[in-house]
Amino acid sequence: MKVREALSWQKENWNGIVRHISNHRLPHAILLVGNSGLGKQYFAKLLAKYLLCLKRVGVLPCDSCKGCDLTRAGNHPDLIIVEPEKTGKSIGIEDVRKLSDRLNKTAHQGGWKVALINPADSLTLHSSNALLKTLEEPTRNTTILMTSQFVWRLPNTVRSRCHRVVFNTPPKSLSLKWIEQFAESPSKAQEALAVADGRPFLAKHLLGTHIYKHRSEFEKWITKVSRFEASPLDAARFCQSSDHVQLVDWFLTYLAKRVQQDLAKKCVPPVFIFYDKIFRARSWFLSKANPNPQLIWEEIFLDFRTLCLKMGKDLDWSNNQTE
Ligand SMILES: [Zn+2]
């Protein structure tokens, strides 16, 4: 996807940042905070491109100078992107040290130096500490951009040194208009956006994979277990050949959505305990421990059924279908 201008729902954030640049007050470290699927990475890449552009046109990069060409090709020497090797892996202390060394050198093109840590949630505690020194002693015309979905996981010492740009779920009308350009029909766009909980980039991703059908089937299993219409074992069987981390995330979203709809009855300790349990399962699936998915899913669904039993009517998820 070409990075040219701020997306319709990012205009306000973008204009704020451009104002900082025009006033020569761009913060040395910027934390782009918000759920996944809202285009934080896109925004960070646009900002990097804009800073490294040699002939900016108002609030946009020119898209044709040497700086823009190098950024587009992914080999601008003054843009340093630090990412984990694979999704779910950490960014180690060595990567942060290398980044700091490069930021301490003069810019190759004589302008800005931009670092992008994507996502900052992947920094270990040690690598966050290593980054602190760079955040405390910034060099001129340098900015460090960090994306974060789980911002509370970053040490306060890091968070407090960053300027925060917050991304919220955009109004439905804006998202739909954007997704329709990628969808076969407006109804498909609408369907994908609903499954993606209103997050445009996630909806776009879902459109390409038809994964949203799988998600709605998965949610049906959760509902059936909650109504005692299906056994936890069958539900676990359904999860077998799937991307387990993805399923866990869907389960977490499913719960969170329903808790938000009825805080008085559902925002209670047994629900939190169950929520934590699923979150732990997420770590197992991410770890190399080679877990047995069938067993883990059986346990999750058995616990879920126990939770539904314990809470009786108060936990009637099925009355709160939002899709
Ligand atoms: Zn340019």
Residues whose N, C-alpha, C, O or C-beta is under 5 A from the ligand:
A	BS01	ZN	C53 L54 K55 P61 C62 D63 S64 C65 C68
